Amino acid sequence: MADFRYKSGLGSVGQYQVSGHPWITGSGASGLKENTEHKISFPRVAKSVMVYLDDSSGGDNIHVHFNSSGSDANVYDAKHYFPLTNDRDSITFNVRCKEIYISCPSTNNRGGGGDSGYIVVAELIGVDSKEMFDLTGSGLTDASG
């Protein structure tokens, strides 16, 4: 008889029903420079991600998105991002993902400006991030917005 061993994966309902493992990172108030982008890669698949604008030093806006704005112009052109504009603003995404991007827009480019800080809190599940597919398509990378 074959030896079967259960392995959790993206479709494992139980992984999403239990509390995830906490994971926190961030960047200081001047860590995200104007007109730059940080890629936050999770070691496991996240089932929930919260991004908090920690901008007490007087910086400015940040944008949170699921694809790089540098490699996909549609992230900005089709508004595939969420802006955080005031100190202590936050957004929570209850989605499974392996990475997010945080950018600090240029003063002369789509609003914002100045260096900014942020905190990312993720709830990770027992699925390796290599198993997660890239998030693309309608509402993420398409041109229509």
C-alpha positions, 0 to 999 in steps of 0.5 A: 500500500502506498504511503500517503502524507497530507501536504498543505497547499493553496487549496487547503481549507484548513490553512485559511480557517486557523489563525496564521503566523504573525510576520512584521516588517517595515521601513523607518520614516525616511526609509522609502525615498521619494519616487522609489518602490519596495518589494515585500516578499513573504516567506510563506503565503499570507492570508491577510496583510495590513499596511500602516503609514508610519509618517510621523516625520512629515513625509508623504503618501505611499501607494500599496499594490500587488505588482511592480509599478516599475515593470507595469505602467498599468499599476498607476495608469489604471489605478491598481493601487491603494493610496495611504495619505495621512499619518497612521492611515492603514489598509488591510487586505484579506487576500492570499499573496506572496508579495506586495509593493509599496511605493512613494510617488514623486511630487511631480508624478501622481501626487505625494512626495517626500520620504515615508515610512511604513509597517507591514503586518501579515498573517502567514499560513503553512503554504510555501510562497513558491506555490503561490501564483503571480497576481495578474489580470483584471483589476491588477495589471489590465489597462482598463482599470 
